[in-house]
Amino acid sequence: MPMNWDVTEVTVQGDAALWVRFYDGLEGSVTFLPTAFRGVFARLSQPEEFQKARIQDGVLTWPGELDLAPDAMHDAIAAHGKWVLD
């Protein structure tokens, strides 16, 4: 059974921003600040890699087993209309 925070849609909006919709209908933006592109996320600073965002089993993912926690993303968007990663 899907959870409210399962991601159902994603649209890449530039080199560091996404729009997402969740199973419960909540929607909002996810923005990566330049400082977020470090560690495992460093390769996403390359626009061609960032553009590969997709949904797998309700989770926003990129190739190479990179993902964002859908529950944390949902909570931030529910509270602020957006999630800014820094």
N, C-alpha and C positions, 0 to 999 in steps of 0.2 A: 504494500500500500504506500503510495507517495506521501512524503512529508510536506508540510507547508513550505519549507525552505528549499525544496527541490527546484532547481533551475529548469525552466521549460523553454526559454528563448534567450538568445544572446545576439547582440549586434555590435560589431567592432566599430567604434566611432573615433577614428584617428589612430595615432601611434601609441597612445597611452590611456585610452578611455573605452569603456564598454557600456552598453545599456543591457540590463537583464530584466527578465520577468520570472516570477516564481509561481509554483503550483497554486498558491492561494490568491494569485492575481496581483500581489505587490510587485511594483516595478520601480526601477531607479538606475542611477549611474554608478559606475565603479571607475575611479580615476587612480592611476599610478603616478605618484610624484617621481621626479628623477631619482630621488634617494631610495625608492622602492626597488629599483633595478640593480639589486646586489645579491650576492649569494646565488641560490638556485634560480632566482628570477633575473639574473644578469643578462641572459641571452634574450629575454623578452624586450630588452632595450632596442633590439634590431626590429624595425617595423615589420619585416617579412615574417619574423617569428611570432610577434604579437598578434598578427592577423590570423594566425592558425587557431585561435580560440574556438572551442567547441564544447558541446555538452555531452557528458558520458554518465549515464546512470544518475541524472539529476545534479551533477557536479560540473562546474565550469573548469575545463581542463585545457592543457596544451600538450603537444607531443613531448615525450620524455618524462611522463608521470608528474608533471607540474599541475597543481590545482589550487583553487581557493576554497576555503571552508565555507560551504553554503549557509550554515547556520549563523556564523559570524557576519557574513555578508548580508543576510536577511535582517538580522538584528540592527545593524548599522543603517541600512536603508529604511527600515521601519521607523527608526528614531530620527533620522536626519534627511531622508530622501536620497542619500548618496553614501558611498563608502569610499573614503580617500585613503589609499595605501601610501605610507611614507617610509 
